[in-house]
Amino acid sequence: MNSQKNKVVSIVLGTYNRLFFLKLTIQSVRKELELLNQPCEIIVIDGGSTDGTIKWLIEQKDIISIIQHNRGFWKGKEIDRRSWGYFMNLGFKISQGKFVCMVSDDCLFVPGSLKNGLIQFNDLLEKGNKIGGIAFFWREYPFVESENYWVGRTFEKVFINHGLFLRQALEDVDYIDEDSFHFYHADGDLSLKIIEKGYQILPADNSYIEHYSHANTQLRTTNFSKQKADFLKFKEKWFHLAVHERIKIGDAIFKNFADSKHTIDYYKNLSSNNRVRDFFKKVIKKLISLVKNREYYEKNFLNDKFIKKISIQNKKNSFSISNLVLRFDNDKVHGDEHFYKSELKEIREETLSTYDDIYKGYSERILIHVPEDQHSPAGYSYFNNLYQTLNFMGVPVEKFQGSDDLDIKFKFFKPTLFLSSDHESYLSQFDWTSILKYKEKNQFKVGLTASLEEYGNSPLYSRLEDYSNGKVDFFYSFRTSEYIEFRKEYDLFKTFNYRIFNIEFACNPLYHYPVENNKKEFDFVFLASNNPDKVKRVSKYFSKIVSQYNGVIAGPWWPFTKNFRINPEQDRVIYSMAKVGLNLSIPEQIQFPCELNERTYILAACGILQLIDNPCILSKRFSPESLFHSKDASEYFKNFMFILKNYPDLTHIRTNAFKEAYKKHTTFHRMEKFLLELRSH
């Protein structure tokens, strides 16, 4: 065996019950070492595999194999599980290379990556740089997004998930922390320890890894169950690195790279593998189970002639959201109509003037949980409008999004109030431990949406019982006060001494106002996300309109506008190009006085003639002289034809709607009411 000083690199990887993938990885490693053509070694640590891996490893004479039984029973007792750090250190500590390359057993090297990484590393060292590691760019299959690869960062410092370490740097920090982390974040911790010793860790110039993310889903699930505990330990240890308010505990550097060798094709050929196929079957089955009315959805929507009509109509009009919007520059639109005249401008300007910085110096500092628009289009629109409104009114306010860390917001923004949603998709994005810890030392209130069990949530009593132990201070709702009084299920909040504030949907004057001098290019427009609750009514109410008239239907999750993103300024321009703004309610809004959808207020504020069905609360929010409402699909179509025929004579309807929206249904009205009630709470 070559002496330590002659070894250039030690390839170290761990494995457990992934023989099929391990063979591909070792094959890839061997090809890299052939290209390198220098003294090297391969070290594999096996965690006690039962799928034939151990037998196969013993037969590979170019591999140093370490067997560390980490599961199962021995002499009637369960074997103590050791950490990933302990597992990998077995290989690191016996390695003899100047450099140690860490990869996973479900990875492939893009050909030449190891050689490229070593050349970069040596060049930097020869120039006198103190380099501790080079992080290889990587991406995950099957979730491959074009040619995007990335390296991870933590506290704005690059860490190595796959890549090269200087062996001396590993020795200087006493290798991986074996005790603090079960599996996750130990790699980030190792990199930060190396950086703390004065080394640099840099992204690779030309080294890439293809990672198969679901080689062993059961193992991944077992490891992921410990992720939260690992993350809290990691954050506690390194939180002093949060030196400014925009720092991220986890983000990435992205890089485009076109692999001419098509390395990932090795994985594409695995689609027939039983484990992978079974995994995706389970995922698809779970997703389908979450879709209401899925039989109707699949039968009458995905294959419905209605959708084909819209698609054909869009092609006929050469319809493209991106192209459409690029043709217009907000108010600099030239056409033949002058609806947005001085009177309406004055109303908007007076509204903005009234609320501009009106609450500057307000005592509360509000943190609002704003979801990503692709995650929840409706949630994004609602919470982002609240954020923009409070900011305009002078209230100290910041957004909290899923990629943010709550403790960093606490440290730098110092909020006194946090608004989020009582839904698992929101709650999973922050840690209650951090909130309770912050509450111990600060005046801090938490408000969640008042969500009933029937809206897909867990039992209300158990939630309120949990929240009453100091977690949540109040609830609020976009539902109407009439509905909250009407539904006896909300009485349970009173039982737990909780108040429910009302923050109904509204128009936002910062974004929602008419486009000046616009030209009507379409008969109708309907901008809305697509979901099963809308399917029956959309098909029933719109079929005749779509088949006979020229218009636009677009929004998130429609098959013909897949890349549509919510953008209030864009949407305002699109609305302005149509004579009729179509609007439909979901069945619940027809049956109960629960809410008017946000679209009702937006169309009114944008000065669009609105055709709506018959939501229960409509007459309590708008007068009959401000829009056209219809009791059924037949009347809806008749009203549509009437509007088109008499469009020039209906300006007063649009004007009434605009005035009513701006008089009492703006986000300024909603938030002022909330702030005043909150102050007296």
PyMOL commands that set and color helices and strands:
alter all, ss='L'
color gray80, all
select helices_A, chain A and resi 4-6+19-36+53-58+84-94+113-126+167-172+186-196+217-224+227-241+265-268+274-290+294-302+305-316+321-326+342-355+377-392+406-412+424-427+432-441+453-455+460-467+481-486+488-495+532-548+568-576+587-591+598-605+618-621+624-626+633-649+651-664+667-680
alter helices_A, ss='H'
color red, helices_A
select strands_A, chain A and resi 9-15+40-46+63-67+73-74+77-78+99-102+107-109+131-141+148-154+157-158+163-166+200-212+251-256+366-369+397-400+417-420+445-449+474-477+500-502+522-527+551-554+578-582+609-612+628-629
alter strands_A, ss='S'
color yellow, strands_A
deselect
rebuild
show_as cartoon
